[in-house]
Amino acid sequence: MSVRRPSHRLCTLLLASSLLLACTAQPPPFAQLSGMLLDARLDEISGLAASRVHEDVLWMHDDGGNDARLFAVGIRGGLQATFPVAGVANTDWEDIAAFELDGRHYLLVADTGDNGGLRRSLQLHVIEEPASLDEVAQRAPLEPAWSIAFRWPDGARDCEAVAVDAQRGEILLISKKRTPPELFALPLRPRGDGLQVARKLGELAGVPVPDAEALRANKRMARIRHQVTAADIAPDRGRLAVMTYNEVLLYQRRGDESWAQAVARKPAVHDLPWLPQAEALGWDANGRGLYATGEFAPAPLLYLNPGS
């Protein structure tokens, strides 16, 4: 989703506020400053996933309308490598997920944004993680190992939150603008190349809604604040993290229950410090915490400690 950019001076003031909040949260702090995204190429980040191949590396991508490319970024925010992706377009890339399947490590890129509700079909692209980040490796464009075209079962939706449960062979998708948000699923390895239809699993409980005071103050912004912008499943498959512009929700999965059952219970809710257009969230490789950032660089890269 794109909105009008704040002025450089306002962005600097907001950034300073973010740093203060990130560093002075109540102990133990939920949000800690991990690094800063300062490179101009990282100014519309809308997806983040921790690498399963390279230690302390986060994969990121731009929002829609930019080049089809993936960025390898260190946990302090420095850009380490840029890989073009061949054969696909960045119509509206909104999320990325890392997963392992059959001993290989993959990234799923979700071209699922649809602000106007006009797209008849959407795409998911699965790309094998590069084994090297050196300059020679970056010269060779990445290509999808497979792609999935799909549609919603009953009309267009905007979707910025996608996660992968490789053990179940399932892709989870969460609608953005519906209240409450809806949870859908697609097969990770569908049979054939035909157009898939997302299957509705349920709705997310406990997503905050604006109160009367917030609606009176600014009705439009109050409604936007709690829209879902990112999601990720912990490596041990025990928790689903869901981010809005305002908070992070953690849904606990019990035993062998389904994700539909897990999201039907109220989650733990953690308020976010200020992030510029918070749209990127991913568990770290060991599943102890999450990294988060947003659009409009310079932006803080936060490490979130959700506790047990």
Backbone hydrogen bonds, N-H to C=O, Kabsch-Sander energy under -0.5 kcal/mol:
donor,donor_aa,acceptor,acceptor_aa,energy
11,C,7,S,-3.0
12,T,8,H,-2.1
13,L,9,R,-2.1
14,L,10,L,-2.8
15,L,11,C,-2.5
16,A,12,T,-2.2
17,S,13,L,-1.9
18,S,14,L,-2.3
19,L,15,L,-2.3
20,L,16,A,-2.0
21,L,17,S,-2.6
22,A,18,S,-2.9
23,C,19,L,-1.6
24,T,20,L,-1.1
32,Q,303,Y,-2.6
34,S,32,Q,-0.6
34,S,301,L,-2.6
35,G,301,L,-1.8
36,M,76,R,-2.0
37,L,299,A,-3.1
38,L,36,M,-0.9
42,L,39,D,-2.1
43,D,40,A,-0.8
46,S,61,H,-2.2
47,G,61,H,-0.8
49,A,59,W,-2.1
50,A,283,W,-0.7
51,S,57,V,-2.7
55,E,53,V,-0.5
57,V,54,H,-1.2
58,L,73,V,-3.3
59,W,49,A,-3.6
60,M,71,F,-2.3
61,H,47,G,-1.1
63,D,44,E,-1.4
65,G,90,N,-2.5
66,N,63,D,-1.0
69,R,67,D,-1.1
70,L,83,F,-2.8
71,F,60,M,-2.9
72,A,81,A,-2.8
73,V,58,L,-3.0
73,V,71,F,-0.6
74,G,78,G,-2.9
75,I,56,D,-1.0
77,G,74,G,-2.1
80,Q,72,A,-3.2
81,A,72,A,-1.5
83,F,70,L,-3.0
85,V,68,A,-2.8
86,A,84,P,-0.5
86,A,142,L,-3.3
88,V,85,V,-0.5
91,T,89,A,-1.3
94,E,110,A,-2.9
95,D,110,A,-0.9
97,A,108,L,-1.9
99,F,106,Y,-2.2
101,L,104,R,-2.6
104,R,101,L,-1.9
106,Y,99,F,-3.2
107,L,127,I,-2.9
108,L,97,A,-3.1
109,V,107,L,-0.6
109,V,125,H,-3.2
110,A,95,D,-2.8
110,A,108,L,-0.5
111,D,109,V,-0.8
111,D,123,Q,-2.4
112,T,92,D,-0.6
112,T,110,A,-1.3
113,G,92,D,-2.0
117,G,114,D,-1.1
122,L,150,F,-2.7
123,Q,111,D,-1.7
124,L,148,I,-2.2
125,H,109,V,-2.6
126,V,146,W,-2.9
127,I,107,L,-3.1
127,I,125,H,-0.5
129,E,105,H,-2.5
138,Q,134,D,-1.7
139,R,135,E,-0.7
139,R,136,V,-1.0
140,A,137,A,-1.2
142,L,84,P,-3.0
145,A,126,V,-3.1
146,W,126,V,-1.2
148,I,124,L,-2.8
150,F,122,L,-2.4
151,R,196,Q,-1.9
159,C,112,T,-1.1
160,E,174,I,-0.6
161,A,174,I,-0.8
163,A,172,L,-2.3
165,D,170,E,-3.0
166,A,164,V,-0.6
169,G,165,D,-0.7
170,E,165,D,-2.4
171,I,186,L,-2.9
172,L,163,A,-3.0
173,L,184,F,-2.2
174,I,161,A,-2.3
175,S,182,E,-2.0
176,K,158,D,-2.5
183,L,202,G,-2.8
184,F,173,L,-3.0
185,A,199,R,-1.9
186,L,171,I,-1.8
188,L,169,G,-2.0
192,G,190,P,-0.5
196,Q,149,A,-2.8
198,A,151,R,-2.6
198,A,196,Q,-0.5
199,R,185,A,-2.7
200,K,198,A,-0.5
201,L,183,L,-3.3
202,G,183,L,-1.5
204,L,181,P,-2.6
205,A,203,E,-0.5
205,A,263,V,-3.0
207,V,204,L,-0.5
215,L,211,D,-2.1
216,R,212,A,-2.1
217,A,213,E,-2.1
218,N,214,A,-2.3
222,A,218,N,-2.5
223,R,219,K,-1.6
224,I,220,R,-1.5
225,R,221,M,-2.0
227,Q,224,I,-2.2
228,V,176,K,-0.8
229,T,243,M,-3.2
230,A,243,M,-1.3
232,D,241,A,-2.1
234,A,239,R,-2.8
237,R,234,A,-2.5
240,L,251,Y,-2.2
241,A,232,D,-3.0
241,A,239,R,-0.5
242,V,249,L,-2.8
243,M,230,A,-2.7
244,T,247,E,-2.9
245,Y,227,Q,-0.8
246,N,225,R,-0.8
248,V,270,H,-2.9
249,L,242,V,-3.5
250,L,268,A,-2.6
251,Y,240,L,-2.7
251,Y,249,L,-0.5
252,Q,250,L,-0.6
253,R,238,G,-3.3
255,G,253,R,-0.6
257,E,254,R,-2.1
262,A,258,S,-1.8
263,V,259,W,-2.5
264,A,260,A,-0.6
264,A,261,Q,-0.5
265,R,262,A,-1.2
268,A,250,L,-2.1
270,H,248,V,-2.7
272,L,246,N,-2.5
277,Q,275,L,-1.1
278,A,275,L,-0.7
279,E,277,Q,-0.5
279,E,293,T,-0.9
280,A,293,T,-1.8
282,G,291,Y,-2.1
284,D,289,G,-3.0
287,G,284,D,-1.4
290,L,304,L,-2.2
291,Y,282,G,-3.0
292,A,302,L,-2.0
293,T,280,A,-1.9
295,E,276,P,-0.7
295,E,277,Q,-1.4
296,F,43,D,-2.3
299,A,37,L,-1.5
301,L,35,G,-2.8
302,L,292,A,-2.9
302,L,300,P,-0.6
303,Y,32,Q,-3.2
304,L,290,L,-3.7
304,L,302,L,-0.5
305,N,30,F,-3.1
